[in-house]
Amino acid sequence: MRYIKNSKVWIAAIILIIGGAVLVVNGRKKALPGYVTVPAVRGDLEASVSATGTVNPVKTVQVGSQVSGRIVEIRVDYNGRVKRGDLIARIDPTLFQAQVAQQEASHASSNASVSNNLAQVENARATLLAQEAALRESKADLDSARSSIRTAEATLAKAQSTFSNSQRTYRRMAELVKENLVSQSERDTAQTDMNTAKATVESASADLSGGRARREAAQARYLQAEAQVEGAKARLRSAQAQLEGARAQLRQSTASMDLAWANLNYTRILAPVDGIVISRNVDVGQTVAASFQAPVLFQIAEDLSKMEIASHIDEADIGRIKEGQEVHFTVDAFPAETFSGVVTQVRNNPVTLQNVVTYDAIIRARNPRGKLRPGMTANVSILVASRKNVLKIPNAALRFRPPDGDREKNESDKNGRKDWKNRKNRTGRRRTPADKGDVWILGRNGKIERISLTLGISDGYETEVLSGPLKEGQEVVTETKEPGTKGKKDQKRRFRMSAG
């Protein structure tokens, strides 16, 4: 009896142990998690680069003042339309009008001085001409006197020769008369000829002396006339120098007068372009100072129907931005409305702020309804690539990893792959064509299996599958679903995928 009783105890204990084990096993099976899956589908995909920027008019002109003074009139206000050349403000012109009057008087005085010096130059030139004429006349008299001297010298020489001959003849006749070889009358004739020749010599000598005296007088007059010509030339040069000085003074006076007029005209602030006033920085009675830098009085936007966005592109994305790319953007004022534009310029100048390097991409957008206003912040999406009817999967599938680390390790060892590349993809970095990625699918036995894919472009939510064993409609795991959950995330993801 005692043996039977002990056997029953042991049997009961064994039954309890087996039952407990069954309960534990069943409990563990019920606690195993399920998986949310999404089918791989075909559809269109667009890759874009996101950035922010500031909306501004294509051309904004700052209207300043080039003179200092008090504002006495303002003719435009915010949002006012202006035409080029319209008077939009005036600075008190009193001081500048006085400066104009002063410079005009100085200019008139300089002009009169030029006229006076010009007359002096003309008088000096006329005097010089008269002195030059007198010099020429003196030169002619001197030349005539010199010619007369040469003639008188020739006449004297001839007379002296004749006198010498007649003197010799007379002496011979006187000797011959003593010897009664010639008559007394012949001797007298020879004496008469000698006396006549002597008188001729004396006359020619007197003429020569008179000619020499006239030459000396003509020479003196010539030298005097020559000195007078040089004096007239010096006076002419002096008058011309004074005239040039007066003309220089006139030019300086003219420049000062023009400057005074320009400053007076600058008191009238004119619109430089057609446009709309978007900023007014002064009021009537306010004093503006233009000593070092022209103060900005107004800002005029030439055309608000076309706007420009200076978007700041990260250096990692700038290589994908090209001119002509399509752009979509929103502004906080109209969050439900999407605006369109085109990239018109990618600037090479880097902008560094807190060690972050960006580049400006200029976007041109139409603004026919005037909703876009200067200074608005734009959330920009630049289309850099697009694909039609491609196989795509959600990015959540690329980020998913099974919760069991040992299983992940075994699967990784089994397939001979490392997971470090996929871990990098989980950080949300920008995916480029020909990237590699791993996803998990449900196998036939209900267990998950990892497959490797070659990936294309991504829009941040879904990624293109270029190649790999994944087929259209095949389910990929996106997350773990604990027992008892209803899978709302699964429903949302399926809805988004089908809508894509």
C-alpha positions as CSV (number, residue, x, y, z in Angstrom):
1,M,0.0,0.0,0.0
2,R,2.8,2.3,0.9
3,Y,4.5,1.6,-2.5
4,I,1.3,2.3,-4.4
5,K,0.8,5.5,-2.5
6,N,4.3,6.7,-3.3
7,S,3.9,5.8,-7.0
8,K,0.8,8.0,-7.2
9,V,2.7,10.9,-5.7
10,W,5.4,10.6,-8.2
11,I,3.0,10.3,-11.1
12,A,1.1,13.4,-9.9
13,A,4.4,15.3,-9.7
14,I,5.4,14.2,-13.2
15,I,2.0,15.3,-14.6
16,L,2.3,18.7,-12.9
17,I,5.8,19.2,-14.3
18,I,4.7,18.3,-17.8
19,G,1.7,20.5,-17.6
20,G,3.7,23.4,-16.4
21,A,6.2,22.9,-19.2
22,V,3.3,22.9,-21.7
23,L,1.9,26.1,-20.2
24,V,5.3,27.8,-20.4
25,V,5.9,26.7,-24.0
26,N,2.4,27.8,-25.0
27,G,2.9,31.1,-23.2
28,R,6.2,31.7,-25.0
29,K,4.6,31.0,-28.3
30,K,1.8,33.5,-27.7
31,A,4.4,36.1,-26.7
32,L,6.4,35.8,-29.9
33,P,6.0,39.0,-31.9
34,G,4.5,39.4,-35.4
35,Y,5.6,41.7,-38.2
36,V,4.1,44.6,-40.1
37,T,4.7,44.1,-43.9
38,V,4.2,46.2,-46.9
39,P,4.1,45.0,-50.5
40,A,6.7,46.2,-53.0
41,V,4.8,48.1,-55.7
42,R,5.4,49.9,-58.9
43,G,4.8,53.7,-59.3
44,D,6.4,57.0,-60.0
45,L,9.1,58.4,-57.8
46,E,10.7,61.8,-57.5
47,A,13.9,62.7,-55.6
48,S,14.3,66.2,-54.4
49,V,16.6,68.4,-52.3
50,S,15.0,70.4,-49.5
51,A,16.2,73.8,-48.4
52,T,15.0,77.2,-47.1
53,G,15.3,80.6,-48.7
54,T,14.0,84.1,-48.6
55,V,11.6,85.6,-51.2
56,N,12.7,88.8,-52.7
57,P,11.8,90.9,-55.8
58,V,14.0,90.2,-58.8
59,K,15.2,93.8,-58.8
60,T,15.1,96.1,-55.8
61,V,16.5,99.6,-56.0
62,Q,17.5,101.5,-53.0
63,V,16.8,105.2,-53.3
64,G,19.2,107.4,-51.3
65,S,20.1,111.1,-50.9
66,Q,23.4,112.5,-52.1
67,V,23.0,115.7,-50.1
68,S,22.3,116.4,-46.4
69,G,19.3,118.4,-45.3
70,R,15.8,118.4,-43.8
71,I,13.0,116.5,-45.6
72,V,10.3,119.1,-46.4
73,E,8.0,116.9,-48.7
74,I,7.2,113.2,-49.2
75,R,4.9,112.3,-52.1
76,V,4.8,108.5,-51.9
77,D,4.0,105.9,-49.2
78,Y,4.2,102.2,-48.8
79,N,2.9,100.2,-51.7
80,G,2.7,103.3,-53.9
81,R,3.3,102.9,-57.6
82,V,5.8,105.2,-59.2
83,K,7.1,106.0,-62.6
84,R,10.7,106.6,-63.5
85,G,11.5,110.3,-63.0
86,D,8.6,110.9,-60.6
87,L,9.3,113.3,-57.7
88,I,8.9,111.2,-54.5
89,A,10.5,113.5,-51.9
90,R,12.2,116.9,-51.5
91,I,15.0,118.2,-49.2
92,D,15.0,121.9,-48.1
93,P,16.7,123.7,-51.0
94,T,17.4,127.1,-49.4
95,L,21.0,126.5,-48.6
96,F,21.7,125.0,-52.1
97,Q,19.9,127.9,-53.8
98,A,22.2,130.4,-52.1
99,Q,25.2,128.4,-53.1
100,V,24.0,128.4,-56.7
101,A,23.6,132.2,-56.6
102,Q,27.1,132.6,-55.2
103,Q,28.7,130.4,-57.8
104,E,26.8,132.1,-60.6
105,A,28.2,135.5,-59.5
106,S,31.7,134.0,-59.3
107,H,31.2,132.6,-62.7
108,A,30.2,135.9,-64.2
109,S,33.2,137.6,-62.7
110,S,35.5,135.0,-64.1
111,N,33.8,135.3,-67.5
112,A,34.4,139.1,-67.4
113,S,38.1,138.6,-66.5
114,V,38.5,136.3,-69.5
115,S,37.0,138.9,-71.8
116,N,39.3,141.6,-70.4
117,N,42.4,139.5,-70.8
118,L,41.3,138.5,-74.2
119,A,41.1,142.2,-75.2
120,Q,44.6,142.7,-73.7
121,V,45.9,139.9,-75.8
122,E,44.4,141.4,-79.0
123,N,46.0,144.8,-78.2
124,A,49.3,143.2,-77.5
125,R,49.1,141.3,-80.8
126,A,48.2,144.5,-82.7
127,T,51.2,146.3,-81.1
128,L,53.4,143.4,-82.1
129,L,52.2,143.6,-85.6
130,A,52.9,147.4,-85.8
131,Q,56.4,146.9,-84.3
132,E,57.2,144.2,-86.7
133,A,56.1,146.5,-89.6
134,A,58.4,149.2,-88.2
135,L,61.2,146.7,-87.9
136,R,60.8,145.7,-91.5
137,E,60.8,149.4,-92.5
138,S,64.0,150.0,-90.5
139,K,65.6,147.0,-92.1
140,A,64.8,148.4,-95.5
141,D,66.3,151.8,-94.6
142,L,69.4,150.0,-93.3
143,D,69.7,147.9,-96.4
144,S,69.3,151.1,-98.5
145,A,72.0,152.9,-96.5
146,R,74.4,150.0,-96.9
147,S,73.7,150.0,-100.7
148,S,74.4,153.7,-100.9
149,I,77.7,153.3,-99.1
150,R,78.8,150.6,-101.5
151,T,77.9,152.9,-104.4
152,A,79.7,155.9,-102.9
153,E,82.7,153.8,-102.2
154,A,82.8,152.7,-105.8
155,T,82.3,156.3,-107.0
156,L,85.1,157.5,-104.7
157,A,87.4,154.8,-105.9
158,K,86.8,155.7,-109.5
159,A,87.2,159.4,-108.9
160,Q,90.4,158.8,-107.0
161,S,91.7,156.8,-110.0
162,T,90.7,159.5,-112.4
163,F,92.4,162.1,-110.1
164,S,95.6,160.1,-110.0
165,N,95.7,159.8,-113.8
166,S,95.0,163.5,-114.4
167,Q,97.6,164.4,-111.8
168,R,100.3,162.4,-113.6
169,T,99.2,163.9,-116.9
170,Y,99.5,167.4,-115.5
171,R,102.9,166.8,-114.2
172,R,104.1,165.4,-117.5
173,M,102.6,168.3,-119.3
174,A,104.3,170.7,-116.9
175,E,107.7,169.1,-117.7
176,L,107.1,169.1,-121.4
177,V,106.1,172.8,-121.4
178,K,109.4,173.7,-119.9
179,E,111.1,171.9,-122.7
180,N,108.7,173.6,-125.2
181,L,107.5,170.2,-126.3
182,V,103.8,171.0,-125.7
183,S,101.9,174.2,-125.6
184,Q,100.8,176.2,-122.6
185,S,97.2,175.5,-123.4
186,E,97.7,171.8,-123.3
187,R,99.3,172.2,-119.9
188,D,96.3,174.3,-118.8
189,T,93.9,171.7,-120.0
190,A,95.7,169.0,-118.1
191,Q,95.6,171.2,-115.0
192,T,91.8,171.8,-115.4
193,D,91.2,168.0,-115.8
194,M,93.2,167.4,-112.6
195,N,91.3,170.0,-110.7
196,T,88.0,168.6,-111.9
197,A,89.1,165.1,-110.9
198,K,90.1,166.4,-107.5
199,A,86.7,168.0,-107.0
200,T,85.0,164.8,-108.0
201,V,87.1,162.9,-105.4
202,E,86.1,165.4,-102.7
203,S,82.5,165.2,-103.7
204,A,82.5,161.3,-103.7
205,S,84.3,161.4,-100.3
206,A,81.6,163.7,-98.9
207,D,78.9,161.4,-100.3
208,L,80.5,158.4,-98.7
209,S,80.7,160.1,-95.3
210,G,77.0,161.1,-95.6
211,G,76.1,157.5,-96.5
212,R,78.0,156.2,-93.6
213,A,76.2,158.6,-91.3
214,R,72.8,157.5,-92.7
215,R,73.8,153.8,-92.2
216,E,74.6,154.4,-88.6
217,A,71.3,156.1,-88.1
218,A,69.4,153.3,-89.9
219,Q,71.3,150.8,-87.8
220,A,70.2,152.5,-84.6
221,R,66.6,152.7,-85.8
222,Y,66.7,149.0,-86.7
223,L,68.1,148.0,-83.3
224,Q,65.5,150.1,-81.6
225,A,62.7,148.6,-83.7
226,E,64.0,145.1,-83.0
227,A,64.0,145.8,-79.3
228,Q,60.4,147.1,-79.5
229,V,59.4,143.9,-81.3
230,E,60.9,141.8,-78.6
231,G,59.1,143.9,-76.0
232,A,55.8,143.5,-77.9
233,K,56.3,139.8,-78.0
234,A,56.9,139.6,-74.3
235,R,53.8,141.7,-73.6
236,L,51.8,139.4,-75.8
237,R,53.1,136.3,-74.0
238,S,52.3,137.9,-70.7
239,A,48.8,138.8,-71.9
240,Q,48.3,135.2,-73.2
241,A,49.4,133.8,-69.9
242,Q,47.0,136.0,-68.0
243,L,44.3,134.9,-70.4
244,E,45.0,131.3,-69.8
245,G,44.9,131.9,-66.0
246,A,41.5,133.7,-66.4
247,R,40.2,130.8,-68.5
248,A,41.3,128.3,-65.9
249,Q,39.6,130.3,-63.2
250,L,36.5,130.4,-65.4
251,R,36.6,126.6,-65.8
252,Q,36.9,126.2,-62.1
253,S,34.1,128.6,-61.5
254,T,32.0,126.7,-64.1
255,A,32.7,123.4,-62.3
256,S,31.8,125.0,-59.0
257,M,28.6,126.4,-60.4
258,D,27.7,123.0,-62.0
259,L,28.3,121.3,-58.6
260,A,26.1,123.8,-56.9
261,W,23.3,123.2,-59.5
262,A,23.8,119.4,-59.1
263,N,23.4,119.6,-55.4
264,L,20.3,121.8,-55.8
265,N,18.9,119.2,-58.2
266,Y,19.8,116.4,-55.7
267,T,17.3,118.0,-53.2
268,R,14.6,116.6,-55.6
269,I,14.5,112.8,-54.9
270,L,13.3,111.1,-58.1
271,A,12.2,107.6,-58.7
272,P,15.0,105.8,-60.7
273,V,12.7,103.0,-62.1
274,D,9.1,102.1,-62.5
275,G,7.9,100.0,-59.6
276,I,6.3,99.8,-56.2
277,V,7.5,101.4,-53.0
278,I,8.1,98.6,-50.5
279,S,10.0,100.6,-47.9
280,R,9.9,104.2,-46.7
281,N,12.5,105.1,-44.1
282,V,12.0,108.9,-43.6
283,D,9.3,111.3,-42.5
284,V,8.7,115.0,-43.2
285,G,10.9,117.1,-40.9
286,Q,13.6,114.4,-40.5
287,T,17.2,115.4,-41.3
288,V,19.3,113.1,-43.4
289,A,23.1,113.2,-43.4
290,A,25.0,112.1,-46.5
291,S,28.5,112.9,-45.2
292,F,30.0,109.4,-45.4
293,Q,27.3,107.2,-46.9
294,A,24.1,107.9,-48.8
295,P,21.2,107.3,-46.5
296,V,18.5,104.9,-47.9
297,L,15.2,106.8,-48.1
298,F,13.1,104.3,-50.1
299,Q,13.2,100.8,-51.5
300,I,11.5,100.3,-54.8
301,A,10.7,96.9,-56.3
302,E,10.7,97.1,-60.0
303,D,8.3,94.2,-60.6
304,L,6.5,92.1,-58.0
305,S,4.9,89.8,-60.5
306,K,8.2,87.9,-60.7
307,M,10.0,87.0,-57.5
308,E,13.4,85.5,-56.7
309,I,14.3,83.1,-53.9
310,A,17.9,82.8,-52.6
311,S,17.8,79.2,-51.3
312,H,20.7,77.9,-49.1
313,I,21.8,74.5,-50.3
314,D,23.9,72.2,-48.2
315,E,27.3,71.4,-49.6
316,A,26.4,67.7,-49.7
317,D,23.5,68.5,-52.1
318,I,24.9,71.3,-54.2
319,G,26.4,68.8,-56.7
320,R,22.9,67.7,-57.7
321,I,21.5,71.2,-58.3
322,K,21.5,72.4,-61.9
323,E,20.1,75.4,-63.7
324,G,16.7,74.8,-65.2
325,Q,15.5,72.3,-62.5
326,E,11.9,72.4,-61.5
327,V,11.2,73.8,-58.0
328,H,8.2,73.6,-55.7
329,F,8.0,75.6,-52.5
330,T,5.6,76.8,-49.8
331,V,5.5,79.8,-47.6
332,D,4.1,80.0,-44.0
333,A,1.5,82.6,-45.0
334,F,-0.2,80.0,-47.4
335,P,0.8,76.6,-46.0
336,A,-1.8,74.7,-48.1
337,E,-0.7,76.2,-51.4
338,T,2.4,75.1,-53.4
339,F,4.2,77.5,-55.7
340,S,6.4,76.6,-58.6
341,G,9.7,78.0,-59.9
342,V,12.9,77.2,-61.8
343,V,16.5,77.3,-60.7
344,T,18.1,80.1,-62.7
345,Q,21.6,80.3,-61.1
346,V,23.8,78.2,-58.8
347,R,26.4,80.5,-57.2
348,N,29.9,79.4,-56.5
349,N,30.4,81.7,-53.6
350,P,30.3,79.7,-50.3
351,V,28.5,80.9,-47.3
352,T,29.9,79.7,-44.0
353,L,27.8,80.0,-40.8
354,Q,28.8,78.2,-37.6
355,N,31.1,75.9,-39.6
356,V,28.2,74.9,-41.9
357,V,28.9,75.6,-45.6
358,T,26.1,76.3,-48.0
359,Y,25.7,77.7,-51.5
360,D,23.0,79.9,-52.8
361,A,20.7,78.6,-55.6
362,I,18.7,81.4,-57.2
363,I,15.1,80.4,-58.0
364,R,12.8,82.5,-60.2
365,A,9.1,82.2,-59.6
366,R,6.0,83.9,-61.1
367,N,3.7,85.9,-58.7
368,P,0.7,87.0,-60.8
369,R,-1.7,87.1,-57.8
370,G,0.8,88.9,-55.6
371,K,0.6,86.4,-52.8
372,L,4.4,86.2,-52.5
373,R,5.8,89.2,-50.6
374,P,9.4,90.3,-50.0
375,G,11.0,88.8,-47.0
376,M,8.8,85.6,-46.8
377,T,10.6,82.4,-45.8
378,A,10.2,79.7,-48.5
379,N,10.4,76.0,-47.8
380,V,12.0,74.8,-51.1
381,S,11.9,71.4,-52.7
382,I,14.1,71.1,-55.8
383,L,13.4,68.2,-58.1
384,V,16.7,66.5,-58.9
385,A,15.6,63.2,-60.4
386,S,12.4,61.4,-61.3
387,R,11.5,57.8,-62.3
388,K,8.3,56.4,-64.0
389,N,6.8,53.1,-63.1
390,V,9.6,51.7,-61.0
391,L,9.6,49.1,-58.2
392,K,9.8,50.9,-54.9
393,I,9.7,50.0,-51.2
394,P,9.2,52.2,-48.1
395,N,12.3,53.5,-46.3
396,A,11.0,51.9,-43.1
397,A,11.8,48.5,-44.6
398,L,15.4,49.6,-45.1
399,R,15.7,50.8,-41.6
400,F,14.1,47.7,-40.0
401,R,16.2,45.2,-38.0
402,P,14.8,42.2,-36.1
403,P,14.7,42.7,-32.3
404,D,16.5,39.4,-31.7
405,G,20.2,40.2,-32.0
406,D,21.3,36.6,-32.1
407,R,19.0,35.9,-35.0
408,E,20.3,39.0,-36.9
409,K,23.8,37.8,-36.2
410,N,23.1,34.3,-37.4
411,E,21.4,35.5,-40.5
412,S,24.3,37.8,-41.2
413,D,26.8,35.1,-40.7
414,K,24.7,32.7,-42.8
415,N,24.6,35.1,-45.7
416,G,28.2,36.1,-45.3
417,R,27.4,39.8,-45.1
418,K,28.2,42.6,-42.7
419,D,25.5,45.0,-41.6
420,W,27.5,48.2,-41.3
421,K,26.3,49.5,-44.6
422,N,22.7,49.1,-43.6
423,R,23.3,50.8,-40.3
424,K,24.6,53.8,-42.2
425,N,21.4,53.9,-44.3
426,R,19.4,54.0,-41.1
427,T,20.7,57.4,-40.3
428,G,18.6,58.9,-43.0
429,R,21.4,60.0,-45.3
430,R,20.7,61.0,-48.8
431,R,20.6,57.9,-51.0
432,T,22.5,57.9,-54.3
433,P,22.1,55.6,-57.3
434,A,23.6,52.1,-57.0
435,D,23.5,52.1,-53.2
436,K,23.3,48.7,-51.5
437,G,20.6,48.0,-48.9
438,D,19.1,45.0,-47.1
439,V,15.5,44.3,-46.4
440,W,13.7,41.5,-44.5
441,I,10.9,39.4,-46.1
442,L,8.7,36.6,-44.7
443,G,9.9,33.2,-45.7
444,R,7.7,30.2,-46.4
445,N,8.2,28.8,-42.9
446,G,7.0,32.1,-41.4
447,K,10.5,33.2,-40.5
448,I,12.0,36.4,-41.8
449,E,14.9,36.3,-44.3
450,R,17.2,39.0,-45.4
451,I,17.8,39.9,-49.0
452,S,20.2,42.4,-50.6
453,L,19.0,45.0,-53.1
454,T,20.6,47.6,-55.4
455,L,18.8,50.9,-54.7
456,G,18.2,54.0,-56.8
457,I,16.7,57.4,-55.9
458,S,14.6,58.1,-52.8
459,D,12.1,60.8,-52.0
460,G,12.7,60.4,-48.2
461,Y,9.7,58.0,-47.8
462,E,10.2,55.5,-50.5
463,T,13.2,54.2,-52.4
464,E,13.6,52.8,-55.9
465,V,14.8,49.2,-56.3
466,L,17.1,48.8,-59.3
467,S,17.9,45.1,-58.9
468,G,17.7,42.2,-56.5
469,P,15.6,39.2,-55.7
470,L,12.6,41.3,-54.6
471,K,9.5,41.0,-56.8
472,E,6.5,43.3,-57.3
473,G,3.8,42.5,-54.7
474,Q,6.3,40.7,-52.4
475,E,5.9,41.7,-48.7
476,V,8.8,43.5,-46.9
477,V,8.9,43.9,-43.2
478,T,8.8,47.5,-41.9
479,E,8.4,47.0,-38.1
480,T,7.6,44.6,-35.3
481,K,4.0,44.1,-34.2
482,E,3.5,43.0,-30.6
483,P,0.7,40.5,-29.9
484,G,-2.6,42.2,-29.4
485,T,-1.9,45.3,-31.5
486,K,-4.2,46.1,-34.4
487,G,-1.6,47.1,-36.9
488,K,-2.7,50.7,-37.5
489,K,0.8,51.6,-38.7
490,D,0.5,48.8,-41.2
491,Q,-2.8,50.1,-42.5
492,K,-1.4,53.6,-42.9
493,R,1.7,52.5,-44.7
494,R,-0.3,50.3,-47.0
495,F,-2.5,53.2,-47.8
496,R,0.4,55.5,-48.5
497,M,2.1,52.9,-50.7
498,S,-1.0,52.3,-52.7
499,A,-1.6,56.0,-53.1
500,G,2.0,56.4,-54.3
